[in-house]
Amino acid sequence: MPANKEMPLDKAHLTNVRVNLSSVVRSVDLLTSALIRRVSDRELLEHTLLALRLTDLTTLAGDDTDSNVARLCFRAAYPFSDYSSFVSMKGKVHTAAVCVYPTRVADANRALKALGMIGKIQIASVATGFPSGSYPLETRLQEIRYAIEQGATEIDIVIDRSLVLTGKWDQLYHEIVSMREACGDKVHMKAILGIGECGTMVNVFKASMVAMMAGSDFIKTSTGKETVNATLPVGLVMIRAIQKFYRLTGKKIGLKPAGGVRTVQDAIAWMVMVQQTLGSEWLTPELFRFGASGLLDDIEDQFVAVTKRLNA
């Protein structure tokens, strides 16, 4: 997908915003519940492989080293421990990206080069004072430049939530524009809203609109470090913002739920909701990702179990 270009901040889209939370919750239930119950084994297998292809396999721990980043990259490239029953898939089915800290990008770059997966698996790096975003703008921009120099192909910026809580939309817009400029046209930028610290659903909608107007290619729910991370209701509010932005500009902006998506059933609920609202065209790595560390374990377990049932 071509990089999103910033547009002038139009505050008309931030006025008279109303979010009826109970209605949002009901809508989520209507969009997901019945369809999830009707999933057959064949459909479950397809959903499981799609969830794998949409995953940014992530490690963002304080004890990350080059060796565990190398293991992460190997798992991203070869997600199943036993290929004896489906050898034709080896090396062909992999995650969309790996996601690491800026100082670990070079490790990921070396590991993926050794595996012959550069260009097939993207290297995403969190940046801009992750997870709080509460650092001077210049140091945050330096993080972006450093990560790109080390080989990052995607940057997951984190916004300063204090600007959301105090309604400083102009400042938030200009900061994100500066981050967009630091990323350039060839590196995709995902804006992490940190929804658990945005205060209200109305603020989530407004922050989503500002991030997209400022040039974000994706809007992402969370850092994974907040008390509240990716939930389906907040995802639907962000989807409504994406739909509005698409109607206004014709630009397709991606969505990345992160934090709390741990099982294939969790992933299916998100994929069904996206399909029912944005359409099947959004269910590609260019427009939808899961930020996860533990999801891949359940993907492997489900894939093996369903394959055995289908072959029985």
Backbone torsions as a table, in degrees:
resi	resn	phi	psi	omega
1	MET	NA	138.7	175.8
2	PRO	-65.9	150.1	-179.6
3	ALA	-63.4	143.0	174.9
4	ASN	-71.9	134.4	177.0
5	LYS	-99.1	139.5	179.5
6	GLU	-64.8	151.0	174.7
7	MET	-124.6	163.6	178.9
8	PRO	-58.5	143.9	178.1
9	LEU	-70.0	117.1	179.4
10	ASP	-109.5	102.0	-175.6
11	LYS	-72.5	-7.6	176.7
12	ALA	-61.7	-27.1	-179.7
13	HIS	-83.8	0.4	178.1
14	LEU	-109.0	0.8	-178.2
15	THR	-100.7	152.5	177.2
16	ASN	54.3	35.9	176.8
17	VAL	-84.2	127.6	178.2
18	ARG	-128.5	137.3	176.1
19	VAL	-130.0	116.2	177.1
20	ASN	-91.3	102.8	-172.3
21	LEU	-61.9	-42.1	-179.8
22	SER	-63.3	-36.2	177.2
23	SER	-68.0	-38.5	177.6
24	VAL	-61.7	-45.5	-179.9
25	VAL	-62.0	-43.1	178.1
26	ARG	-62.9	-40.0	179.8
27	SER	-63.6	-41.8	177.8
28	VAL	-60.0	-45.1	179.5
29	ASP	-61.0	-42.7	-179.8
30	LEU	-66.2	-37.4	-176.9
31	LEU	-73.2	-30.1	-169.0
32	THR	-113.7	-40.0	-166.1
33	SER	-59.6	-56.3	-174.8
34	ALA	-63.5	-40.8	-177.9
35	LEU	-66.4	-39.5	179.8
36	ILE	-63.3	-39.7	-178.6
37	ARG	-66.3	-25.4	-175.8
38	ARG	-90.3	4.3	-176.5
39	VAL	-69.1	123.1	176.2
40	SER	-83.8	171.8	178.1
41	ASP	-61.2	-41.1	179.1
42	ARG	-62.9	-43.5	178.0
43	GLU	-67.1	-37.8	178.3
44	LEU	-61.6	-39.6	177.9
45	LEU	-62.7	-44.0	179.2
46	GLU	-64.3	-43.5	178.5
47	HIS	-63.4	-38.0	-178.6
48	THR	-64.6	-45.5	178.9
49	LEU	-67.6	-35.8	177.3
50	LEU	-65.7	-42.5	177.5
51	ALA	-59.0	-38.5	177.3
52	LEU	-61.3	-46.7	-177.3
53	ARG	-68.0	-18.4	-177.8
54	LEU	-100.2	7.0	-173.3
55	THR	-93.2	134.0	165.4
56	ASP	-95.3	99.0	-177.8
57	LEU	-69.9	124.4	-162.1
58	THR	-123.1	138.5	163.9
59	THR	-135.0	120.4	-179.3
60	LEU	-136.3	57.7	-178.1
61	ALA	-108.3	155.6	179.8
62	GLY	-69.4	-18.7	-179.5
63	ASP	-105.3	23.1	175.4
64	ASP	-62.1	138.6	176.6
65	THR	-133.0	173.1	179.4
66	ASP	-62.9	-31.9	-178.0
67	SER	-70.9	-42.2	-179.7
68	ASN	-76.4	-23.6	171.8
69	VAL	-68.6	-39.0	176.4
70	ALA	-62.4	-40.4	177.7
71	ARG	-65.2	-39.4	177.7
72	LEU	-59.6	-45.2	-179.0
73	CYS	-65.3	-39.1	178.3
74	PHE	-63.9	-41.3	179.7
75	ARG	-67.3	-35.4	177.7
76	ALA	-64.7	-38.2	-179.1
77	ALA	-79.4	-35.7	-178.5
78	TYR	-129.0	79.2	-169.5
79	PRO	-71.5	-17.1	-177.7
80	PHE	-106.0	133.5	-177.2
81	SER	-73.2	-24.9	-177.9
82	ASP	-129.6	112.9	-179.8
83	TYR	-102.6	11.1	-174.6
84	SER	-60.8	-32.3	-177.9
85	SER	-90.0	-14.7	-178.6
86	PHE	-146.1	58.0	-175.4
87	VAL	-61.9	-27.3	-178.1
88	SER	-65.7	-17.0	-179.1
89	MET	-88.1	-13.1	-173.5
90	LYS	-61.7	124.1	179.2
91	GLY	81.3	-6.2	-178.4
92	LYS	-105.7	-25.6	178.2
93	VAL	-110.5	119.1	-174.5
94	HIS	-150.4	170.8	178.9
95	THR	-73.7	165.3	179.5
96	ALA	-71.8	-37.2	-173.8
97	ALA	-159.9	166.9	163.0
98	VAL	-112.9	149.5	-177.0
99	CYS	-128.8	124.0	-174.0
100	VAL	-141.8	173.1	173.0
101	TYR	-71.2	158.4	179.6
102	PRO	-54.4	-39.1	-177.9
103	THR	-72.0	-9.3	179.4
104	ARG	-106.6	0.1	-178.9
105	VAL	-63.1	-43.3	180.0
106	ALA	-61.2	-37.4	177.1
107	ASP	-62.6	-44.6	179.1
108	ALA	-64.7	-39.1	179.2
109	ASN	-61.3	-45.8	179.3
110	ARG	-64.0	-43.1	-177.2
111	ALA	-65.2	-43.4	-178.9
112	LEU	-70.7	-33.0	174.4
113	LYS	-62.9	-43.8	179.4
114	ALA	-62.6	-30.7	-179.9
115	LEU	-87.5	-4.9	-177.5
116	GLY	70.0	29.3	-174.4
117	MET	-112.8	8.0	175.7
118	ILE	-63.0	130.9	-177.0
119	GLY	92.1	-25.7	176.9
120	LYS	-92.3	-40.4	175.8
121	ILE	-112.6	122.3	-178.5
122	GLN	-76.5	155.6	175.8
123	ILE	-109.7	107.4	177.8
124	ALA	-99.4	140.5	177.1
125	SER	-128.4	131.1	169.5
126	VAL	-71.5	152.4	-178.3
127	ALA	-159.2	-176.4	175.5
128	THR	65.4	49.6	174.8
129	GLY	74.3	34.4	178.8
130	PHE	-59.3	136.7	3.2
131	PRO	-96.3	-7.3	-171.9
132	SER	-85.7	-32.5	-174.3
133	GLY	74.7	6.7	-174.3
134	SER	-95.4	60.7	180.0
135	TYR	-134.0	160.6	177.7
136	PRO	-56.9	144.4	-176.1
137	LEU	-57.5	-41.7	-175.5
138	GLU	-62.8	-39.8	179.2
139	THR	-68.8	-32.4	177.3
140	ARG	-67.3	-39.6	177.8
141	LEU	-67.0	-36.3	177.2
142	GLN	-62.8	-37.0	176.9
143	GLU	-60.3	-43.0	179.4
144	ILE	-60.8	-49.5	-177.6
145	ARG	-61.7	-41.3	180.0
146	TYR	-62.8	-46.5	-178.8
147	ALA	-61.4	-40.5	179.2
148	ILE	-67.2	-40.8	176.9
149	GLU	-60.2	-32.3	-179.2
150	GLN	-80.8	-9.6	176.2
151	GLY	120.7	7.0	178.9
152	ALA	-66.8	136.7	176.6
153	THR	-106.5	-10.9	175.9
154	GLU	-140.4	141.6	178.5
155	ILE	-120.9	124.7	175.3
156	ASP	-99.4	95.0	179.0
157	ILE	-76.9	159.0	174.2
158	VAL	-123.0	130.2	-177.5
159	ILE	-82.1	159.6	175.0
160	ASP	-81.2	105.5	-175.4
161	ARG	-65.9	-21.4	178.4
162	SER	-62.8	-29.5	178.4
163	LEU	-70.3	-32.2	176.7
164	VAL	-70.7	-46.3	-176.1
165	LEU	-65.3	-27.5	-179.5
166	THR	-102.7	4.7	176.4
167	GLY	68.2	27.6	179.0
168	LYS	-88.5	69.7	-173.2
169	TRP	-69.3	-34.0	178.0
170	ASP	-62.8	-46.5	-179.4
171	GLN	-64.6	-42.6	177.8
172	LEU	-60.5	-44.7	179.0
173	TYR	-58.4	-49.9	-176.3
174	HIS	-66.7	-34.2	176.6
175	GLU	-65.0	-44.0	-179.2
176	ILE	-68.1	-36.5	175.4
177	VAL	-59.4	-42.9	178.2
178	SER	-61.9	-38.3	178.0
179	MET	-68.0	-39.6	175.5
180	ARG	-58.6	-44.1	179.7
181	GLU	-64.1	-38.3	178.6
182	ALA	-66.8	-32.3	178.6
183	CYS	-73.4	-30.0	-176.5
184	GLY	75.0	-170.0	-174.9
185	ASP	-87.8	-17.9	-172.3
186	LYS	-98.5	-12.4	-179.3
187	VAL	-108.8	122.6	-179.2
188	HIS	-75.3	142.7	-176.1
189	MET	-118.0	125.4	175.4
190	LYS	-108.7	129.7	-179.6
191	ALA	-98.1	115.4	177.6
192	ILE	-84.8	119.9	-177.4
193	LEU	-83.6	-24.9	-175.0
194	GLY	61.6	56.0	-168.4
195	ILE	-58.4	-27.4	180.0
196	GLY	-69.3	-11.9	179.9
197	GLU	-120.6	17.2	179.3
198	CYS	-92.6	-7.7	173.2
199	GLY	93.7	-57.6	-175.8
200	THR	-142.3	163.5	174.5
201	MET	-65.3	-33.2	176.6
202	VAL	-61.0	-43.1	177.9
203	ASN	-64.0	-36.7	177.5
204	VAL	-61.4	-44.8	179.0
205	PHE	-62.1	-46.7	-178.3
206	LYS	-64.6	-43.6	178.8
207	ALA	-62.6	-37.1	176.9
208	SER	-61.5	-45.9	-179.2
209	MET	-63.9	-43.7	179.6
210	VAL	-63.1	-43.9	-179.7
211	ALA	-60.7	-40.8	-179.9
212	MET	-71.0	-41.4	177.7
213	MET	-63.8	-28.2	-178.7
214	ALA	-84.1	-3.8	173.3
215	GLY	111.5	13.9	178.5
216	SER	-72.1	137.6	177.3
217	ASP	-83.7	-28.0	178.2
218	PHE	-134.0	153.1	162.4
219	ILE	-115.3	134.9	-172.3
220	LYS	-120.8	140.0	-173.0
221	THR	-65.2	-50.5	-160.9
222	SER	-149.8	164.7	170.2
223	THR	-83.9	-18.7	-172.6
224	GLY	88.9	-4.1	-178.3
225	LYS	-103.1	-8.3	-179.6
226	GLU	-81.2	165.1	177.4
227	THR	-65.6	-40.1	176.2
228	VAL	-112.4	127.7	-178.6
229	ASN	-118.1	-132.4	-175.3
230	ALA	-73.0	119.0	172.0
231	THR	-125.4	152.8	-178.9
232	LEU	-61.5	-42.1	178.6
233	PRO	-60.4	-43.2	179.1
234	VAL	-68.5	-32.1	175.7
235	GLY	-62.3	-39.2	179.5
236	LEU	-66.9	-38.2	176.5
237	VAL	-61.7	-41.9	178.2
238	MET	-67.2	-36.4	176.6
239	ILE	-62.8	-41.5	178.2
240	ARG	-61.3	-36.2	176.4
241	ALA	-66.8	-42.5	178.2
242	ILE	-60.9	-42.6	178.3
243	GLN	-61.8	-43.2	179.8
244	LYS	-64.1	-43.4	179.7
245	PHE	-62.9	-38.7	179.0
246	TYR	-64.8	-41.3	178.0
247	ARG	-63.8	-35.9	-177.7
248	LEU	-75.1	-37.0	-168.1
249	THR	-122.4	-18.5	-173.4
250	GLY	77.8	6.5	-178.9
251	LYS	-94.7	134.7	177.7
252	LYS	-93.6	119.6	180.0
253	ILE	-108.8	139.8	-176.8
254	GLY	-83.5	164.6	179.2
255	LEU	-127.4	136.7	177.8
256	LYS	-133.8	101.9	169.5
257	PRO	-75.0	135.0	-178.6
258	ALA	-141.9	136.9	-179.0
259	GLY	87.7	113.0	176.2
260	GLY	98.2	-7.6	176.4
261	VAL	-93.4	98.3	-170.5
262	ARG	-116.4	-17.7	-176.1
263	THR	-127.5	162.4	176.3
264	VAL	-60.8	-37.5	177.8
265	GLN	-61.8	-40.7	174.5
266	ASP	-58.3	-47.1	-177.3
267	ALA	-63.6	-41.3	179.9
268	ILE	-61.6	-41.4	179.3
269	ALA	-58.5	-44.1	178.0
270	TRP	-64.8	-44.8	-177.2
271	MET	-66.1	-39.2	177.1
272	VAL	-63.6	-43.4	-179.5
273	MET	-63.5	-42.4	178.3
274	VAL	-63.8	-44.6	179.9
275	GLN	-61.4	-40.2	-176.8
276	GLN	-76.1	-18.2	-177.1
277	THR	-109.7	-53.7	-177.3
278	LEU	-91.8	-27.9	179.6
279	GLY	109.3	161.2	-178.0
280	SER	-61.2	-26.5	-179.1
281	GLU	-63.0	-20.4	178.3
282	TRP	-80.5	-15.2	-176.5
283	LEU	-86.4	58.4	175.4
284	THR	-133.2	158.6	178.9
285	PRO	-60.0	-22.0	180.0
286	GLU	-73.0	-19.1	-173.8
287	LEU	-132.3	-5.0	179.5
288	PHE	-152.1	133.5	178.8
289	ARG	-140.9	153.0	166.4
290	PHE	-105.9	127.8	170.7
291	GLY	-92.6	111.3	-171.4
292	ALA	-153.5	153.2	173.2
293	SER	-115.6	-35.0	-176.5
294	GLY	-98.9	-12.7	-176.5
295	LEU	-59.3	-37.1	-175.4
296	LEU	-61.8	-32.2	178.2
297	ASP	-61.6	-45.4	-179.3
298	ASP	-71.5	-33.3	176.2
299	ILE	-58.8	-46.2	179.7
300	GLU	-63.9	-45.2	-179.6
301	ASP	-60.3	-45.8	-178.9
302	GLN	-66.6	-40.4	-178.4
303	PHE	-63.1	-45.3	179.6
304	VAL	-63.8	-44.8	-177.2
305	ALA	-65.3	-45.1	-178.2
306	VAL	-68.9	-38.7	177.1
307	THR	-59.8	-42.2	178.2
308	LYS	-63.2	-41.5	180.0
309	ARG	-64.8	-41.2	-178.1
310	LEU	-70.0	-29.0	-178.6
311	ASN	-91.2	-5.4	-177.6
312	ALA	-68.1	NA	NA
